[in-house]
Amino acid sequence: MRSELFIDGQWRKGEGERFASHDPATGDTVWEGRAATPDDVAEAMAAARLAFPAWSKRPVEERIAIARAFAKAIEKRADELGRTISREMGKALWDARGEVQAMIGKVEISIRAQAERAGAKEEKNAFGVTALSHHPHGVLAVFGPFNFPGHLPNGHIVPALLAGNCVLFKPSEFTPAVAALMAEAWEEAGLPNGVLGLLQGAHETGAADIGIVD
């Protein structure tokens, strides 16, 4: 497993309090490291804002290709990710494996939704032409829960990135290892530096994240 934080395309150690995740069935330590401090969050935000202009202007076909590469990277890690979900939050292995498959499937679902709901459209009406266009917001915060530590944050991260946004991901402090595997998959997929930041930690990290995003 990589270091605690993923900021500007680099894995690095956190500067905050040390914490760990444990297998609820055995008490064994699954992951141990340090949380992101407000300074770490600010650094991730600066990197994301710097990455946003180029990422938001990148052709959607290229963003789709990276999302599909992420799905393949998750598929390659399916066994490890399923076991990690099961160990960190305690659900049955068959259930955890189903969550991984939902993560993979979410990519194509999001690609179809992007095509149907986003982009630019024009419609003629009695008054002339109605134009509708969609634009990325900027840097978004995604908070992951412990009960579906992969599927639920993935369901926000994938559409946000496809739409051209950047993301700061703060997973549950009970499931940091799952989040690290997700970030590794995005890194392998070729996501540009700064577009996704992984910020491990609990309340202090989350509060800093909320206070700084767009």
N, C-alpha and C positions, 0 to 999 in steps of 0.2 A: 504494500500500500504506500502511496506517495505521502508527502508531507501534508500538514493540516490544511493549508489554504491554497487556492488557485487564483492568482491575481496577475493580470496582464500576460497571460500565457505561461506563467512560471509557477512552479510548486515551491512553497516556502513555509516556514514554521510560523505559527501565530505568536503573538506577544502577550496574549491574555492569560486567564486562569487555566490551569491544567484540568482536564476532565476526561472521562472515559465512558464507553458504552459497554454493556454487559449482556451476555446471554441470559435471559430470564429463567431458562430451564436449568442451567448449570452454575450460573454466577461467573463463568469465565469471562475475561476481558476480551472484547472483540476489537476495540479501537481505543487508542489513548493518544492524547495530544493537547495542544493549547488552543484556546478560543481566539477569534479575531477581536482586536481592540477597536475602539472608534477610529483610531489612526489607520488601522488596517482597512476598515470599511471605507474611509475617505480615499485611501490609495486606490482601492478597487473601483470606486466611483470615478475618480479622475481618469483611470485607464479606460473605463467604459465610455465616458463622455468623449474621450479622444478617439475611440474606435467607432463611435456611432455614425459620424458623417459618411465614412467609406462603406460601412456595413449597410446602412439604410439605402445607399445609392447602388449597391451591388444588385445586378439583375436577379429577379426572383428565381430564375432557373438555377442560378448558382447556389442560392440559399437552399433551394430544394435538394440539390445534389449533396450538400453538406448534411442536411437532415437525414437523407437516405443513408449516407455513410455512417451517421450516428446509429441508425437502426441496425445496420450490419455489425457495428462494433458492440452494441448491446447483445445481439444474437450470439456473437462469438463469446461473450462473457455470461451467457444465460445461466449456466450451471453455477458459476461463482456468485453471480448476483442473486440468484434465487436462494442459495444457501446463506448468503450474508443477510438478506432480508429476514429469513427465518431465524437466524441466530440473534440478530439485533432486536427485533420486536416481538418474536415469539410465535408468529403464526406457523401453521403446519407447512411443511416443505412443499406439498402439492399446491397449496394456496399461494405461497410465495412464487412458485414457478408460473402460476397463472398470472400473477401481477407483472412478471417480466414480459410475458407474451402480450399483455395489454399495453405495456410501454412500447413494444415494437410496433404493434398495430396502430398506436396513436399517431405515428408519423404519417402514414398514408391518409388517415382520417383528416389530419390537420392540413395536409397538402390539398385534398379535395375541398375542404372548407375554405381555405385561402382563395382558391380559384372561384368559388361560388360567391364569396362575401366581400372580397377585397378588390383592389385595382381601381380602375376608373370606368364610369358608365355614363352614357348620355341618352336621354329619352326625350322625344318630341312630345309636346303637349299643346294645349290651346293657347298658351301664352308664349310659346317659343321652344326653348330647350332647357331641360333640367339636367344639370351635371352633378354627379356624385363621385368624389374621389376620397381615397383612404390614405392616411399617412401614418408612419410610425410615431409613437409618443416620445421615445427617447430611452432612458434607462429605467427599467422596471425592477421591483423587488418581488421575489417569489419565496414564500415561506413553506417549508415542507412539514407535514404532520408525521407523527411516528407510526400511525396505523397503516398508512399506504405510503411508505417513504420514497418509493420509486414512482409509482403510477400517478399520484396526485400532483406532485411538483412537475413531473414530466408533462402532464396535461396542460400546464401553463407555459412552461419553458419552450416547448416545441413551437406552438403557435406564435408566441412572442418573437422568437428568433426568425421564423419564416416571414413575419410581417416587417422585419427590419429593425426591431428593437434590440437593445442590449439588456442583459439580465444580471442582477446580483442575487445569488441563490443562498438563502440561509436555511439549511435543513434543521430538522429537530435535533436537539442535543442528544436524543436517545438513539439516533440512527446516522451517525456521521460516516460510517464506513460505506453505507449504501450510496450516500451523496458523493463520496470520493470516487467510487466506481463510475457513477454517472458522468462526473467531470472528466475522468480519464477517457471515457468513450467520446465525449465531444472533442477533446484534444486530439484523439486519434482520427476523428472525422475531418479534421482540418479547419476547425472553427478559428477565425483570426484572433490574435491576441487582444484581450480586453473585452471581447464581446460577451463572455460569460465569466463571472467571478464567483468562486465558492468561498463562503464565509462561515466557518464552523463556529458554534457557540450557542449560548442560551440567551437570557433576557437582555443583557447589556449589548450583545452583538445585534440582536433584532431591533432594539430601540434605536441604535445608531443607524441601522439600515433604513428604517422607516423615516428617520429625520433627514435623510440626505437624497433620496431618489427623486426622479422627476415626477 
